[in-house]
Amino acid sequence: MDVDKREPEGCLTAAIRIPVRIVVLLVVLPVRMVWDALAVCGRALGRVVLRPFGRMLHLVLVGPLLWLYANALVPLGRGLARLVGALMTYGLVKPAGWLYRWVLTPVGQALAWLVETLVVVPARWLYRWALAPMGHAVVWLAKALFVWPWAALWRYVVVPVVRYGIVAPLRWLWRRVLVPPARWLYRWVLTPAGRGLVVVARELRDAVVVAWRAAGYLTRAVGRGLRWLGWHLLGRPVAWCYRNVCTPAGHALRDHLWRPVRTAAAGAGRAGRAALASAAATVRRARRNAWRAPAGGPAAGRAGEPAGVPARSLGSTTTAPGVAPAPEISLRKRG
């Protein structure tokens, strides 16, 4: 903000500016000094101690570990793997192969020959020359005793009896006794009766359709008459009253009462909002002046009073009037 355009400050602001700045300086100066000292010490510690210590730690610890892994652990692991492989090959795999080839295989073949000679061949011979003929004989005997007699009885006795003693008479009765009367009844009684019922139903349907259409015409005529009577008795007077009485009265109320009231209400609302905005601006201005008074905000001096020489405040790039310019000297430059 320009010095010539600052707002005029009061006596209270000028009276409390210097003490407040002195107190703030006394509070901020130790903190700033401690912060600069810590920053310098941190940079020095990182440059002189931490970086060399990290390089030394990498050379002393990581390098030997990598050398130990590459030159000791890897060859040792390979040697152990070869030793374990040799022990497994010559101590387990080859003896097991020799045992399977020269001991287990001959023993298994001998056992298979014994089982084939002592069990399988006699069982096969027994099944072929004893059990199979015996089974065939038993099956033939069972068929001769139980199946063939019943099959012959069913084929030569039961089937003829059912076919010629029961089915044939029933078929004759159906063809000669039941079918001719039923056919005559269907041809000479039910068919003419059905045709007559169809004709009666068709006539009833046509009569219903014609009566429905005629009733529709009559209903439409009665509705038109009632609509004409209602329009001339009620609708026409109501329309005339709305057009010649209510519409002019509504227009008069709108033009002479509602529109002025709405305009006045809108003007009052705008005036109220303007007053509220002005009050809010006044409150913000007063709060800003009250804050600038104790905090030493920028303000213009009294008329004819020379403005103070602007100087940089401690740790800031802004200028403050009334304070002699003083150079900033950091702890690094002092040291």
Helices and strands as residue ranges (DSSP letters): H 11-45, I 46-50, H 51-57, I 58-62, H 63-68, I 69-73, H 74-88, I 89-93, H 94-99, I 100-104, H 105-115, I 116-120, H 121-126, I 127-131, H 132-142, I 143-147, H 148-153, I 154-158, H 159-160, I 161-167, H 168-173, I 174-178, H 179-185, I 186-190, H 191-230, I 231-235, H 236-241, I 242-246, H 247-253, I 254-258, H 259-295, E 311-312, E 319-320, H 331-334
